[in-house]
């Protein structure tokens, strides 16, 4: 699959407030870091540096379960990559 590994039975459907991207993630939480526009902060700080700020811009819209995971993954990947949509 495009967004999540094959055989995934539970995932979250997210939408980023900054860039507007929609994606699936096996991480499930109210907010996560967007894989497209967000960057995971480097937590190795020196003695004169401040702790980096974590910006979690992607908000959970829905939890997808069962066979709907594969359908949603295929549908979202078609929007990004194009392809065969005859299964719809």
Residue pairs with C-beta under 8 A, 6 or more apart in sequence:
1 8
1 69
1 70
1 73
1 74
1 77
2 73
2 74
2 76
2 77
2 80
2 81
3 11
3 23
3 24
3 25
3 73
3 76
3 77
4 11
4 24
4 25
4 26
4 69
4 73
5 26
8 26
8 69
9 65
9 66
9 69
10 26
10 28
10 63
10 64
10 65
10 69
11 24
11 25
11 26
11 28
11 63
11 64
11 69
12 24
12 25
12 26
12 27
12 28
12 29
12 32
12 60
12 62
12 63
12 64
13 22
13 23
13 24
13 60
13 61
13 62
13 63
13 64
13 72
14 22
14 23
14 24
14 25
14 32
14 34
14 58
14 59
14 60
14 61
15 21
15 22
15 58
15 59
15 61
16 22
16 23
16 34
16 36
16 37
16 38
16 57
16 58
16 59
17 57
17 58
17 59
18 34
18 37
18 38
18 57
19 34
19 36
19 37
19 57
21 34
21 36
21 37
21 58
22 61
22 76
22 79
23 35
23 36
23 58
23 76
24 64
24 69
24 72
24 73
24 76
25 32
25 35
25 58
28 60
28 63
29 60
30 59
30 60
31 56
31 57
31 58
31 59
31 60
32 56
32 58
32 60
33 39
33 40
33 54
33 55
33 56
33 57
33 58
34 57
34 58
37 57
38 55
38 56
38 57
38 58
41 52
41 53
41 54
42 52
43 51
43 52
45 51
45 52
64 72
74 87
75 88
77 83
78 85
